[in-house]
């Protein structure tokens, strides 16, 4: 492996690397460990990210670029009941939390 070549590729074309399953890979601590020596790395965890202020704060504070939130946001109950108004509300709340966290 030739790190200078990889670094050149990363700087030439931004890429977001998906981390799955985020919690099992090491959670926010893994993100910090990767970004320490490679701060230009853009990471997106999926799996293990919850639509809560605590979870989102922990992940974004570690340095993620964005997050994938699947079944913890789009629950089976919402899909089965076709309660898309509730889903819309939860998505808006989650986006609002992320905006607040990013503002600091």
trRosetta pair geometry for C-beta under 8 A, 3 or more apart (Angstrom, degrees):
i j d omega theta_ij theta_ji phi_ij phi_ji
1 6 7.2 1 -178 -28 97 133
2 5 4.4 51 99 11 110 114
2 6 6.9 158 90 -12 61 87
3 6 5.5 -61 -146 41 39 110
3 7 5.9 40 158 -23 74 105
4 7 5.6 -52 -144 36 32 113
4 8 6.4 37 155 -22 64 104
5 8 5.7 -53 -152 34 31 114
5 9 6.6 31 151 -18 64 104
6 9 5.7 -53 -150 35 34 111
6 10 6.3 33 153 -19 67 106
7 10 5.7 -55 -148 37 32 111
7 11 6.3 24 157 -13 66 108
8 11 6.1 -60 -145 40 28 104
8 12 6.1 26 158 -22 64 113
9 12 5.8 -60 -144 36 28 111
9 13 6.7 -35 176 35 63 98
10 13 7.6 -97 -146 60 18 62
10 14 8.0 44 -178 -109 60 39
10 15 7.0 -93 -129 28 67 104
10 38 7.6 -54 163 -166 172 115
10 40 5.8 117 140 105 120 125
10 41 7.1 -44 -156 -87 140 66
11 40 6.5 -23 -86 172 74 166
14 42 6.3 47 -173 -2 95 142
15 42 6.7 177 91 51 42 109
16 42 4.5 -70 -104 115 67 114
16 43 7.1 147 -164 -107 73 10
16 44 5.0 42 166 -16 116 118
16 65 5.6 -119 -120 68 110 147
16 66 7.0 -8 -147 34 148 107
17 41 6.6 -28 18 -173 126 98
17 42 6.7 138 13 83 74 62
17 43 5.5 -31 68 -108 91 64
17 44 7.0 172 81 24 39 78
18 44 5.2 -37 -105 76 60 100
18 45 7.8 121 -166 -108 56 19
18 46 6.1 -10 -166 6 103 112
18 68 7.1 18 -138 -8 105 138
19 22 5.0 82 108 -99 103 76
19 25 5.4 -120 179 50 105 162
19 30 7.0 152 -159 108 149 133
19 31 7.4 -117 -6 -78 166 87
19 43 5.6 21 -21 -171 119 106
19 44 6.8 173 16 80 78 43
19 45 4.5 -34 69 -101 110 67
19 46 7.1 159 75 22 57 62
20 25 7.5 100 89 -31 9 129
20 45 7.5 143 -74 -159 54 54
20 46 4.9 -13 -90 67 101 95
20 47 5.1 96 -143 11 75 128
20 68 7.9 -23 -81 59 107 137
21 24 4.4 50 81 26 109 110
21 25 6.4 175 80 -20 51 89
21 46 7.3 -82 -126 98 50 65
21 47 3.2 -95 -142 126 79 149
21 48 5.9 109 164 -20 87 109
22 25 5.9 -58 -142 31 25 111
22 27 6.5 74 148 -105 80 43
22 30 7.9 -163 -163 54 63 133
22 45 3.1 70 -108 -169 137 112
22 46 6.0 154 -25 55 111 23
22 47 4.9 158 16 75 78 74
22 48 4.0 -139 80 53 93 118
22 49 5.9 31 59 -34 156 89
22 59 7.8 10 170 -116 145 123
23 27 5.4 23 -132 -78 49 88
23 47 6.1 -112 13 132 88 80
23 48 2.6 176 -36 -108 95 136
24 47 7.1 -35 13 132 97 125
24 48 7.0 -161 -8 -54 63 136
25 30 5.2 9 123 -64 92 177
25 45 7.8 -149 46 -124 128 103
26 29 5.3 -100 158 77 96 91
26 30 3.0 115 80 -54 117 112
26 33 7.1 -33 129 22 151 134
27 30 6.1 126 56 8 36 98
27 31 7.7 -73 130 -1 41 95
27 45 8.0 46 -139 -131 37 159
27 48 6.3 -123 -100 155 79 143
27 58 7.7 -24 171 139 109 124
28 31 5.3 -49 -153 32 45 116
28 32 6.4 44 151 -18 71 101
28 58 4.9 -119 -39 153 154 90
28 59 5.4 -134 -86 -98 103 45
28 61 7.2 24 -159 72 140 85
28 62 3.6 -160 -162 -54 92 147
29 32 5.7 -52 -150 37 35 112
29 33 6.3 37 150 -22 65 107
29 62 7.4 -96 -53 -124 21 132
30 33 5.5 -55 -148 36 32 113
30 34 6.4 28 155 -16 66 105
31 34 6.0 -59 -150 38 29 106
31 35 6.0 16 159 -9 66 115
31 43 5.5 -165 -126 80 96 153
31 45 7.0 -75 -65 -43 121 120
31 59 7.2 98 -5 -153 160 64
31 62 3.9 84 82 140 128 123
31 63 5.5 177 150 58 112 89
31 64 5.7 -61 -136 -62 150 82
32 35 6.0 -62 -136 45 27 104
32 36 6.3 47 158 -43 62 97
32 62 5.0 -96 -49 -153 86 89
32 63 6.6 124 -89 14 57 118
33 36 6.0 -37 -152 7 26 118
34 37 7.7 -83 -174 47 31 82
34 38 6.1 -46 165 54 69 109
34 41 5.7 -89 143 86 107 156
34 43 6.5 98 84 -59 143 143
35 38 6.4 -91 -126 76 29 65
35 39 5.4 59 -178 -112 79 51
35 41 5.8 -136 -97 57 66 106
35 43 7.3 -102 -59 0 104 126
35 62 7.5 146 17 156 138 73
35 63 4.6 1 -49 96 175 157
36 39 7.5 -11 -159 -66 6 78
38 41 4.4 54 122 -25 109 117
39 63 7.9 -98 -144 -163 71 149
42 65 4.1 26 -164 -41 92 147
43 63 7.3 63 39 106 113 85
43 64 5.2 -86 88 -123 89 72
43 65 6.2 145 52 6 40 91
44 64 6.4 104 -102 -170 37 107
44 65 5.9 -55 -66 62 81 95
44 66 5.0 -6 -112 72 105 81
44 67 6.4 180 -159 -98 72 26
44 68 6.0 71 157 -20 105 94
45 48 6.4 -64 161 69 124 103
45 49 5.5 136 103 -47 106 118
45 59 6.2 -120 40 -143 133 126
45 64 6.0 -75 4 -110 95 143
45 67 5.8 -14 64 -127 79 82
45 68 7.0 -139 106 34 41 82
46 49 6.7 -68 -125 16 32 118
46 67 7.2 143 -83 -176 57 61
46 68 3.3 -16 -94 71 106 122
46 69 7.6 -145 -131 -62 73 27
46 70 6.6 57 -169 -19 105 108
47 68 7.8 11 -11 85 58 106
47 70 7.7 1 -70 23 57 118
49 55 6.0 137 -160 153 51 120
49 56 7.3 68 -169 -87 96 63
49 59 5.8 17 -117 -58 103 162
49 67 4.5 -178 -169 -174 165 127
49 68 6.8 125 41 70 137 48
49 69 5.1 -103 101 -88 106 84
49 72 7.2 -164 93 47 55 142
50 54 7.9 5 74 73 118 86
50 55 3.9 128 52 -2 89 168
50 56 7.7 -106 80 -37 61 74
50 69 7.3 94 -139 -133 14 117
50 72 5.0 -108 -121 164 65 154
51 55 7.4 -5 1 64 9 129
51 56 7.2 28 -142 -48 35 117
51 69 5.5 96 -60 -179 91 158
51 72 6.0 173 0 122 88 101
51 73 4.8 96 -36 -90 136 95
51 90 6.5 64 128 174 161 99
51 93 7.4 83 163 95 118 99
51 94 4.3 -61 -147 -99 111 120
51 97 7.5 133 -175 39 71 146
52 55 4.6 84 58 13 91 102
52 56 6.6 -172 80 -3 43 90
52 97 7.9 -148 162 -170 18 168
53 56 6.1 -63 -141 45 24 106
53 57 5.9 27 161 -23 64 113
53 97 5.4 -132 -94 -148 71 126
53 101 7.7 172 -151 -66 71 111
54 57 6.0 -58 -144 35 22 110
54 58 6.4 22 158 -19 60 108
55 58 5.9 -58 -151 34 28 111
55 59 6.4 20 157 -12 65 109
56 59 5.9 -59 -146 41 31 107
56 60 5.9 18 163 -8 69 112
56 67 7.1 -130 -121 14 80 159
56 94 7.5 166 -71 -158 146 79
56 97 5.5 102 61 128 160 119
56 98 5.9 -109 -172 -85 138 71
56 101 5.7 -143 130 -34 105 160
57 60 6.3 -60 -135 45 25 100
57 61 5.8 27 163 -21 63 114
57 101 5.4 -152 -97 -121 66 123
58 61 6.0 -58 -143 38 21 111
58 62 6.7 24 154 -24 58 107
59 62 5.7 -58 -157 29 30 113
59 64 5.1 -14 160 8 91 137
59 67 5.9 58 129 -83 153 133
60 63 7.7 99 -179 -42 35 11
60 64 5.9 -81 -99 49 45 93
60 67 7.8 -80 -63 -32 83 121
60 98 7.0 153 -66 -141 147 75
60 101 4.8 97 66 138 155 132
60 102 6.6 -98 -173 -72 144 69
61 101 7.7 -99 -47 -174 78 111
64 67 6.0 59 128 -66 149 84
67 98 7.8 -151 28 -106 113 129
69 72 5.7 -80 -171 65 93 100
69 73 4.4 76 128 -18 111 128
69 94 6.8 -124 52 -166 159 154
70 73 6.8 -179 119 36 8 92
70 74 6.2 -59 -179 40 49 105
71 74 6.4 -66 -109 70 31 74
71 75 6.6 73 -179 -106 63 46
71 76 7.4 11 -153 -36 99 80
72 75 7.4 7 -157 -74 17 83
73 87 7.8 86 151 -147 80 82
73 90 6.0 166 -161 132 80 123
73 91 6.8 81 176 -84 125 72
73 94 6.4 -15 -119 -48 127 160
74 78 6.3 -116 -160 70 50 130
74 79 6.5 57 167 -51 89 107
74 87 6.4 37 -113 -134 72 120
75 78 4.8 99 60 4 81 99
75 79 7.1 -152 97 -1 45 87
76 79 5.8 -60 -148 42 33 108
76 80 5.8 31 157 -19 70 111
77 80 5.9 -54 -138 40 26 109
77 81 6.0 8 166 -2 63 114
77 83 7.8 -12 131 28 77 125
78 81 6.3 -68 -142 48 23 97
78 83 5.1 -99 -144 62 67 95
78 84 7.6 103 172 -83 100 39
78 86 5.7 -139 -122 87 106 115
78 87 5.0 114 176 -66 141 100
78 90 7.8 -86 -89 15 155 145
79 82 7.3 19 -177 -75 31 45
83 86 4.2 14 138 20 112 119
83 87 6.6 136 103 -18 70 87
84 87 5.1 -48 -145 39 45 117
84 88 6.1 53 152 -25 69 99
85 88 5.6 -49 -149 33 31 114
85 89 6.6 34 150 -19 62 104
86 89 5.6 -51 -150 34 33 114
86 90 6.4 31 153 -17 66 106
87 90 5.7 -56 -147 38 31 109
87 91 6.2 31 155 -19 66 106
88 91 5.9 -55 -146 36 29 110
88 92 6.4 28 155 -17 64 107
89 92 5.9 -58 -149 38 29 110
89 93 6.3 29 153 -19 65 107
90 93 5.6 -53 -146 36 31 113
90 94 6.3 32 154 -20 64 107
91 94 5.7 -55 -148 37 31 111
91 95 6.3 30 154 -17 65 106
92 95 5.8 -54 -145 38 30 110
92 96 6.3 34 153 -21 63 107
93 96 5.6 -56 -151 36 30 115
93 97 6.5 33 152 -21 64 103
94 97 5.7 -49 -149 32 33 112
94 98 6.5 33 152 -18 64 104
95 98 5.7 -53 -149 36 33 112
95 99 6.4 37 151 -21 65 104
96 99 5.7 -52 -148 34 32 112
96 100 6.5 31 154 -17 64 104
97 100 5.8 -56 -152 36 32 111
97 101 6.3 31 152 -20 67 107
98 101 5.7 -54 -146 36 32 112
98 102 6.2 30 156 -18 65 108
99 102 5.9 -58 -147 38 28 109
99 103 6.4 30 154 -21 63 107
100 103 5.8 -56 -149 34 30 112
101 104 7.7 36 170 -73 34 35
